[in-house]
């Protein structure tokens, strides 16, 4: 999922049957916070346009 692999390919790799694959994905594939934030930024950009300054992620480690 993190690599953008299509659901159908994931289902086949995991051996999930077509009738139960959606339920198995919901149970075993967890969406990381970074992915959710990225989608939220894309939606915000589509609705309100790109931000002039990048948002500060309070959970991000400060380097340097």
Backbone bond lengths (Angstrom), bond angles and torsions (degrees), N, CA, C in turn:
res aa  C-N    CA-C-N  psi(-1)  N-CA   C-N-CA  omega(-1)  CA-C   N-CA-C  phi
1 X - - - 1.446 - - 1.531 109.76 -
2 X 1.330 116.66 -45.04 1.465 120.28 -179.42 1.525 112.04 -62.55
3 X 1.312 116.68 -27.11 1.461 121.17 -179.00 1.523 113.03 -91.01
4 X 1.333 116.85 0.55 1.452 120.26 -179.99 1.523 113.36 81.35
5 X 1.325 117.11 19.63 1.456 121.16 178.84 1.533 108.58 -69.37
6 X 1.328 117.82 131.81 1.466 120.26 -179.90 1.538 111.92 -59.42
7 X 1.326 115.81 148.27 1.467 121.33 -179.19 1.524 112.17 -54.25
8 X 1.304 116.98 -41.52 1.470 120.75 -178.14 1.525 111.66 -60.30
9 X 1.325 117.34 -37.84 1.463 121.57 178.62 1.523 109.94 -70.31
10 X 1.331 116.98 -42.97 1.469 120.90 177.04 1.523 109.87 -58.39
11 X 1.331 116.63 -45.46 1.463 121.27 179.97 1.525 111.21 -57.67
12 X 1.317 116.47 -43.41 1.459 120.20 -177.91 1.526 110.65 -69.10
13 X 1.327 117.36 -42.53 1.463 120.99 178.95 1.521 110.46 -60.92
14 X 1.332 116.36 -42.49 1.460 121.18 -177.73 1.524 112.79 -79.45
15 X 1.333 117.76 -12.63 1.453 121.31 179.83 1.522 113.32 79.63
16 X 1.321 117.05 23.38 1.460 121.60 -179.25 1.516 110.13 -83.36
17 X 1.319 116.45 135.46 1.459 122.95 179.10 1.530 110.45 -73.70
18 X 1.343 117.24 147.75 1.468 120.30 -179.57 1.523 114.61 -53.79
19 X 1.313 119.14 -37.14 1.459 121.06 -178.03 1.515 114.59 -72.21
20 X 1.332 117.03 -21.39 1.469 120.58 -177.00 1.520 112.91 -118.07
21 X 1.327 118.12 -0.42 1.462 120.74 -172.63 1.525 113.15 -62.71
22 X 1.328 118.58 -38.80 1.472 120.30 179.99 1.524 110.50 -64.09
23 X 1.319 116.17 -41.19 1.468 119.97 178.57 1.531 110.89 -66.60
24 X 1.329 117.10 -39.16 1.468 121.19 179.68 1.533 110.23 -67.34
25 X 1.338 117.60 -40.86 1.466 120.22 176.95 1.512 110.99 -61.70
26 X 1.321 117.07 -43.14 1.467 120.92 179.49 1.529 110.87 -62.73
27 X 1.304 116.63 -33.26 1.466 120.41 -177.41 1.523 112.58 -80.45
28 X 1.332 117.80 -40.27 1.459 120.53 -169.97 1.527 116.30 -107.85
29 X 1.325 118.69 -17.82 1.461 120.07 179.51 1.524 108.73 -100.17
30 X 1.303 116.19 115.59 1.459 121.64 -178.91 1.525 109.50 -103.93
31 X 1.307 115.26 136.12 1.463 120.96 -177.92 1.525 108.34 -89.05
32 X 1.345 117.05 118.33 1.469 119.68 179.43 1.529 112.01 -69.02
33 X 1.337 116.07 153.58 1.466 121.40 179.92 1.525 112.18 -56.58
34 X 1.325 117.50 -38.72 1.467 120.45 -178.94 1.526 111.09 -60.48
35 X 1.330 116.76 -37.70 1.459 120.79 178.35 1.521 111.27 -67.97
36 X 1.334 116.82 -42.05 1.460 121.05 177.98 1.523 111.02 -62.28
37 X 1.331 117.45 -43.39 1.466 121.65 179.45 1.521 111.13 -63.56
38 X 1.328 116.87 -39.70 1.459 120.55 179.65 1.527 110.76 -62.99
39 X 1.326 116.77 -44.43 1.465 121.08 178.46 1.530 110.12 -64.57
40 X 1.325 117.25 -41.31 1.464 120.83 179.01 1.538 110.72 -60.98
41 X 1.331 117.03 -41.67 1.479 120.88 177.58 1.519 110.96 -63.02
42 X 1.331 116.85 -41.98 1.469 120.70 -179.65 1.528 110.98 -64.52
43 X 1.325 116.54 -41.38 1.462 120.26 178.25 1.525 110.33 -65.49
44 X 1.329 117.15 -44.35 1.461 121.11 178.89 1.526 110.67 -60.78
45 X 1.318 116.40 -41.44 1.458 120.74 179.40 1.525 111.29 -65.23
46 X 1.333 116.62 -38.34 1.460 120.26 179.23 1.526 111.17 -67.79
47 X 1.329 116.65 -34.33 1.463 120.47 -178.34 1.522 111.91 -82.67
48 X 1.336 117.11 -49.81 1.465 121.58 -172.25 1.516 114.73 -108.77
49 X 1.326 118.24 -1.42 1.453 121.71 -177.90 1.523 110.18 89.31
50 X 1.320 116.92 165.87 1.464 120.39 -177.03 1.529 111.96 -66.03
51 X 1.329 116.11 147.50 1.465 121.07 177.45 1.517 109.43 -76.20
52 X 1.334 116.01 148.04 1.462 119.83 179.43 1.518 111.49 -76.21
53 X 1.335 117.40 -34.67 1.458 120.72 176.55 1.525 108.46 -122.53
54 X 1.330 117.77 141.46 1.465 119.09 -179.57 1.523 111.01 -65.26
55 X 1.333 117.43 144.12 1.470 120.36 179.17 1.518 111.42 -68.52
56 X 1.311 116.39 150.58 1.455 121.82 177.67 1.518 107.87 -91.33
57 X 1.331 115.39 125.50 1.457 120.69 178.40 1.523 107.92 -94.67
58 X 1.327 116.42 109.99 1.465 120.87 -176.67 1.522 112.33 -66.15
59 X 1.336 117.84 -19.35 1.445 121.17 -179.52 1.517 112.78 -88.06
60 X 1.316 116.99 -7.83 1.454 121.64 -177.80 1.525 109.87 -78.61
61 X 1.330 116.00 138.39 1.465 120.58 177.65 1.519 110.01 -69.39
62 X 1.311 116.18 139.81 1.466 121.07 176.01 1.516 108.64 -83.49
63 X 1.315 116.94 125.01 1.465 121.66 178.48 1.515 108.27 -111.01
64 X 1.339 114.95 134.04 1.452 121.21 172.95 1.463 111.54 78.92
